[in-house]
Amino acid sequence: MNTDSFSEENLVVADSDAQSKRRQFLRHGAAAVTGALAASAGLRSAIAATPPAAAGDAAPAAQGTLSIPPWSTQPGAQVGSHPYGTPSHFESGVIRHLRKTDKQYFSSSTRSPLQELDGIITPNGLFYERHHNGIPDIDPAGHRLVLHGLVEQSLEFTVNDIRRFPSHSQIYFLECSGNPGYTVHAKTAAEANGLVSCAEWTGVLLKTVLKEAGLKPEAKWIIAEGADGAGMTRSIPLEKCLDDAMLVYSQNGERLRPEQGYPLRLLLPGYEGNMNIKWLRRLQVADRPVHSREETSKYTDSLPDGKAREFTFVMEAKSIITSPSGNQQVEGHGFHEIKGIAWSGKGRITKVEVSVDDGKTWQAAVLQEPVLSKALTRFVFPWQWNGESVVIQSRATDETGYTQPTLDALVEVRGVNGTYHNNAITPWRVAADGKVTHALA
Amino acid sequence: MRLHNNPHVTTRRCRPMLAALGCAAMLLTAAQGAYAEQKFGFGHPISQQQLAAWDINVFADGGNLPAGSGTVAQGRDLYAQQCASCHGAKGEGGLGDKLVGGKNTLASDKPVKTVGSFWPYAPTLFDYIRRAMPLTAPQTLSNDQVYAVTAYVLQLNGLIPEDAKLDAKSLAAIRMPNRDGFVPDPRPDVPQAGGDANTSAQHKAIEQAH
């Protein structure tokens, strides 16, 4: 299964887990199936007639004689046996990556396994997480959103009230601002950039709801607050609130997951993840930002001269090759498709260039449709690998003309202690034996 | 999808006029314009008194600090009971952030960012403790208790004397050492001299790493 798991620790666990399951299946497959179907005498005789050797050859051979695999000679699981579907257990290693070295896990994060995913939509169960005091278990019937401050009429909304407004659906990426730090040379794509994910969000445009309360002329900022134990609080410029900001209740067609803010969250397309307040309970309209802890002592970008940038909202253009990527193995010379994702908080991706010669030359990759504003965009690039050790990398350009920089170029301006908004190119080295590692590590 | 900001509304508005084929684009604009002006009457008016328990944002200038007060001495006791297990007996950090020290480190290779060295506004400390601390029981301290713990953390950083008592006015009057330590976002900040300059630097970095 995945030779390309997300960390060395996980690699071992995932592979041994899957292999042991597979061995178990191969060893006991026919017997287990026979037992499960004991009630069905007719089928039972059919299965008993299956030569035991067939199960042992379950994986169809690339060469030689094909046998009939056991899953072709018996019924599958009964319809309705998985009322909420989950991936095949053979994919049990495709999970969010949790860093194992944190001091505690109330305020922590998990990363989306980018190297395992295709397309531009992140499955809800694999969407990255960042929580500041755990995941609250909120009864939507008891949840309220209060809109107050510099408004004509303070209002309280139930979740059903919010759902009555005209709905709005759009595909947007969401990215934690610390994805990754400036000194992290990750082993895998997940470790490097796994704090980004993308979904179709459904809710109501925030400006529609603001109109209900009526903004006073002095209104300039809106302070959003979560109902979680962190009471996460961020100040958002009013222009963003009147532009594409959304109050979201659904993600990829179903209600938000608890980890993503159930039953209601704020979504600020292109802005750093932390501002997209989950479990949203309050919006205070104000004439100035509140300067919360999360927008002063955290989520500010420290510079070499000791100053720190504040209110650094936008996630700039970025891309990463997800296949082949760190910890993966390139098997065989000849054609390989380089695959990856690109995104920009400032609009559409207009170009992704790929270099397959240590950065000496760059060629345009193919952007796969759809190419949407502030959404992940999938790129592919045909590559012939001749078996030499080589560095492959990608760089994105967005509709403003901005091109993703190298880490050196960023560090030259910002130093290494900025923590946030590192949108540098991630170069991967493919060694002569096909093993892929971070080229700067 | 991109074109149709709100297909639901558009469809609804267009339905009675289906005969007028070809009007879709114009109707879309018209419908959205009308929709933008529309009020729906959803939600329920709520008074300041009704929402008071949630009205906890404290502004950097001390705006919306509540009545009440607390002393450093009271804060020392509370801190020992509620905070020290994560933040250390004297704010040196542990499971939780380091709260004290770091003076003159911000411009060094290893900046130590604490309440004393980094936080620009003292009222923010009150806001954060009240809403988020202690981690295991946030929003359970009284306003007096929050003033007291705030006072103790500020005193640990040498910013107020040991016999100090804080209330809305005195907390807002404290000037934090790093008050002027923040600058606006200048991005895009990386020279866009074209890919070539970046390319050669990257090439060098990769060679070095190799």
Interface residues (C-beta under 8 A of the other chain):
Chain A: K103 Q104 F106 S107 H132 N133 V146 L147 H148 Q153 S154 L155 E156 F157 D161 I162 R164 F165 P166 S167 H168 S169 Q170 I171 L205 K207 T208 V209 K211 E212 A213 I223 E225 G229 A230 G231 T233 R281 R282 Q284 A286 R288 P289 V290 H291 S292 R293 T296 S297 T300 S302 L303 P304 D305 G306 K307 A308 R309 E310 F311 T312 F313 V314 E316 E353 S355 D358 G359 K360 W362 P370 L372 S373 V391 Q393 R395 G401 Y402 T403 P405 T406 L407 D408 A409 L410 E412 V413 R414 N417 H421 I425 P427 R429 A439 L440 A441
Chain B: M1 R2 N5 N6 H8 V9 Y35 A36 Q38 K39 F40 G41 F42 G43 H44 P45 I46 S47 Q48 Q50 L51 W54 D55 I56 N57 V58 F59 A60 G94 L95 L106 A107 S108 D109 K110 P111 K113 V115 F118 W119 P120 Y121 T124 L125 D127 Y128 R131 A132 L135 P138 Q139 G181 F182 V183 P184 D185 P186 R187 P188 D189 V190 P191 Q192 G195 A197 N198 T199 S200 A201 Q202 H203 K204 A205 I206 E207 A209 H210
